[in-house]
Amino acid sequence: TPLYDAVCQATQRIDTLKANHDTNNEKRLYGIVLLSDGQDTSSNNSVNQMFNCLPSGESVEGTKLFTIAFGEDADADLMLRIANRTNGKTFTGDPATIESIYNAISAEQ
């Protein structure tokens, strides 16, 4: 799983969308939902490089990452650090709770 690379790619995509929206004077809220059931096993980016890709959570208008540690093998500590860095929230989920988690995330924005 290239978790770190996926986070950087998603963040870059949101940055591009945000720039386009800003050009057109469109105000929007931005968020990324990151669901992981394990560890990063194949990224080109290191964990530190991934954190450098993340926006800072200082701005209300900044991109927030909502993380879901899915299952026992997920790195819940890393997911918490990612969410905290972006002023997002973290959740721990399984098949029985995933729907309520997504509902909670949609209520945040």
Solvent accessible surface area in square Angstrom, and as a share of the most:
residue,aa,sasa,rsa
1,T,86,0.50
2,P,65,0.41
3,L,7,0.03
4,Y,38,0.15
5,D,19,0.10
6,A,47,0.36
7,V,3,0.01
8,C,4,0.02
9,Q,122,0.54
10,A,35,0.27
11,T,3,0.02
12,Q,108,0.48
13,R,140,0.51
14,I,25,0.13
15,D,74,0.38
16,T,70,0.41
17,L,53,0.26
18,K,54,0.23
19,A,57,0.44
20,N,78,0.40
21,H,26,0.11
22,D,69,0.36
23,T,111,0.64
24,N,95,0.49
25,N,132,0.68
26,E,58,0.26
27,K,165,0.70
28,R,128,0.47
29,L,104,0.52
30,Y,17,0.06
31,G,33,0.32
32,I,20,0.10
33,V,61,0.35
34,L,19,0.09
35,L,76,0.38
36,S,8,0.05
37,D,90,0.47
38,G,15,0.15
39,Q,96,0.42
40,D,31,0.16
41,T,102,0.60
42,S,71,0.46
43,S,25,0.16
44,N,147,0.75
45,N,44,0.22
46,S,53,0.34
47,V,47,0.27
48,N,105,0.54
49,Q,90,0.40
50,M,0,0.00
51,F,24,0.10
52,N,120,0.62
53,C,41,0.25
54,L,7,0.04
55,P,32,0.20
56,S,60,0.39
57,G,16,0.15
58,E,158,0.71
59,S,59,0.38
60,V,121,0.70
61,E,96,0.43
62,G,17,0.16
63,T,7,0.04
64,K,48,0.21
65,L,0,0.00
66,F,4,0.02
67,T,0,0.00
68,I,0,0.00
69,A,3,0.02
70,F,49,0.21
71,G,39,0.37
72,E,179,0.80
73,D,108,0.56
74,A,14,0.11
75,D,39,0.20
76,A,54,0.42
77,D,97,0.50
78,L,10,0.05
79,M,1,0.00
80,L,74,0.37
81,R,114,0.42
82,I,0,0.00
83,A,1,0.00
84,N,99,0.51
85,R,91,0.33
86,T,1,0.01
87,N,83,0.43
88,G,13,0.12
89,K,98,0.42
90,T,50,0.29
91,F,42,0.18
92,T,106,0.62
93,G,6,0.06
94,D,60,0.31
95,P,109,0.69
96,A,97,0.76
97,T,53,0.31
98,I,41,0.21
99,E,131,0.59
100,S,69,0.44
101,I,13,0.07
102,Y,91,0.35
103,N,91,0.47
104,A,41,0.31
105,I,11,0.06
106,S,80,0.52
107,A,87,0.67
108,E,75,0.34
109,Q,80,0.36
